[in-house]
């Protein structure tokens, strides 16, 4: 048996702090976007719910609405997160 087989492996490396920071804000924004899309459909803004119910295949447009809202809100929240960083990379809150 080789000596390297007996040595403990190196601890797993964590992602850099800024990547974790931006990932967290991206997730928050995506959740907010999905909630906004659900609100649009639930409240029936512009007859959106009626159009989806009358459609033969409502899943693709509904999926596209959710993805577009999630992407938009995630980008917005990540942009705000970047703008509140100070010159050292720490949030200036």
BAMARMI-991109 format. One record per residue (C-alpha): residue number from 1; x, z, y. Coordinates in steps of 0.2 Angstrom, whole numbers. Each point is the difference from the previous one (the first is absolute). Example, Ala and Ser with C-alpha at 12.3 -4.5 7.8 and 13.67 -1.06 7.14 Angstrom:
BEGIN
rec drenmar: 1, X: 62, Z: 39, Y: -22
rec drenmar: 2, X: 6, Z: -3, Y: 17
This chain:
BEGIN
rec drenmar: 1, X: 0, Z: 0, Y: 0
rec drenmar: 2, X: 7, Z: -5, Y: 17
rec drenmar: 3, X: 3, Z: 13, Y: 13
rec drenmar: 4, X: -12, Z: -8, Y: 12
rec drenmar: 5, X: -14, Z: 2, Y: -12
rec drenmar: 6, X: 2, Z: 19, Y: 2
rec drenmar: 7, X: 1, Z: 1, Y: 18
rec drenmar: 8, X: -16, Z: 3, Y: 10
rec drenmar: 9, X: -7, Z: -15, Y: 9
rec drenmar: 10, X: 1, Z: -1, Y: 19
rec drenmar: 11, X: -16, Z: 7, Y: 8
rec drenmar: 12, X: -12, Z: -14, Y: 5
rec drenmar: 13, X: 2, Z: -6, Y: 18
rec drenmar: 14, X: -14, Z: 3, Y: 12
rec drenmar: 15, X: -5, Z: -13, Y: 13
rec drenmar: 16, X: 6, Z: 1, Y: 17
rec drenmar: 17, X: -10, Z: 12, Y: 11
rec drenmar: 18, X: -5, Z: -14, Y: 12
rec drenmar: 19, X: -7, Z: -11, Y: -15
rec drenmar: 20, X: -10, Z: 15, Y: -6
rec drenmar: 21, X: -6, Z: 3, Y: 18
rec drenmar: 22, X: -6, Z: -18, Y: 2
rec drenmar: 23, X: -7, Z: 0, Y: -17
rec drenmar: 24, X: -11, Z: 15, Y: 3
rec drenmar: 25, X: -6, Z: -8, Y: 16
rec drenmar: 26, X: -4, Z: -16, Y: -9
rec drenmar: 27, X: -10, Z: 9, Y: -13
rec drenmar: 28, X: -10, Z: 9, Y: 14
rec drenmar: 29, X: -3, Z: -16, Y: 9
rec drenmar: 30, X: -6, Z: -9, Y: -16
rec drenmar: 31, X: -12, Z: 15, Y: -4
rec drenmar: 32, X: -7, Z: -1, Y: 18
rec drenmar: 33, X: -2, Z: -19, Y: -2
rec drenmar: 34, X: -10, Z: 2, Y: -16
rec drenmar: 35, X: -11, Z: 13, Y: 7
rec drenmar: 36, X: -3, Z: -11, Y: 15
rec drenmar: 37, X: -5, Z: -15, Y: -11
rec drenmar: 38, X: -11, Z: 12, Y: -10
rec drenmar: 39, X: -8, Z: 5, Y: 16
rec drenmar: 40, X: -3, Z: -18, Y: 6
rec drenmar: 41, X: -9, Z: -4, Y: -17
rec drenmar: 42, X: -10, Z: 16, Y: -1
rec drenmar: 43, X: -6, Z: -1, Y: 18
rec drenmar: 44, X: -4, Z: -18, Y: -2
rec drenmar: 45, X: 9, Z: -6, Y: 16
rec drenmar: 46, X: -6, Z: -18, Y: 3
rec drenmar: 47, X: -10, Z: -1, Y: -16
rec drenmar: 48, X: 16, Z: 1, Y: -10
rec drenmar: 49, X: -7, Z: 10, Y: -14
rec drenmar: 50, X: -15, Z: -12, Y: -1
rec drenmar: 51, X: 12, Z: -15, Y: -1
rec drenmar: 52, X: 9, Z: 8, Y: -14
rec drenmar: 53, X: -15, Z: 4, Y: -10
rec drenmar: 54, X: -7, Z: -18, Y: 2
rec drenmar: 55, X: 16, Z: -7, Y: -6
rec drenmar: 56, X: 3, Z: -5, Y: -18
rec drenmar: 57, X: 18, Z: 6, Y: 0
rec drenmar: 58, X: 1, Z: 14, Y: 13
rec drenmar: 59, X: 17, Z: 7, Y: -7
rec drenmar: 60, X: 12, Z: -12, Y: 7
rec drenmar: 61, X: -6, Z: 2, Y: 18
rec drenmar: 62, X: -2, Z: 19, Y: -2
rec drenmar: 63, X: 18, Z: 1, Y: -6
rec drenmar: 64, X: 6, Z: -11, Y: 14
rec drenmar: 65, X: -8, Z: 11, Y: 13
rec drenmar: 66, X: 8, Z: 16, Y: -8
rec drenmar: 67, X: 17, Z: -8, Y: -1
rec drenmar: 68, X: -1, Z: -7, Y: 18
rec drenmar: 69, X: -6, Z: 17, Y: 7
rec drenmar: 70, X: 13, Z: 10, Y: -10
rec drenmar: 71, X: 14, Z: -12, Y: 5
rec drenmar: 72, X: -5, Z: 1, Y: 18
rec drenmar: 73, X: -2, Z: 19, Y: 1
rec drenmar: 74, X: 16, Z: 3, Y: -10
rec drenmar: 75, X: 10, Z: -11, Y: 12
rec drenmar: 76, X: -7, Z: 9, Y: 15
rec drenmar: 77, X: 4, Z: 17, Y: -7
rec drenmar: 78, X: 17, Z: -5, Y: -5
rec drenmar: 79, X: 3, Z: -7, Y: 17
rec drenmar: 80, X: -5, Z: 16, Y: 9
rec drenmar: 81, X: 11, Z: 10, Y: -12
rec drenmar: 82, X: 15, Z: -11, Y: 5
rec drenmar: 83, X: -4, Z: 2, Y: 18
rec drenmar: 84, X: -1, Z: 19, Y: 0
rec drenmar: 85, X: 18, Z: 1, Y: -8
rec drenmar: 86, X: 14, Z: 6, Y: 12
rec drenmar: 87, X: 17, Z: -7, Y: 0
rec drenmar: 88, X: 6, Z: 11, Y: -15
rec drenmar: 89, X: -14, Z: -6, Y: -11
rec drenmar: 90, X: -11, Z: 16, Y: 1
rec drenmar: 91, X: -18, Z: -1, Y: 5
rec drenmar: 92, X: -2, Z: 5, Y: 18
rec drenmar: 93, X: -16, Z: 10, Y: -2
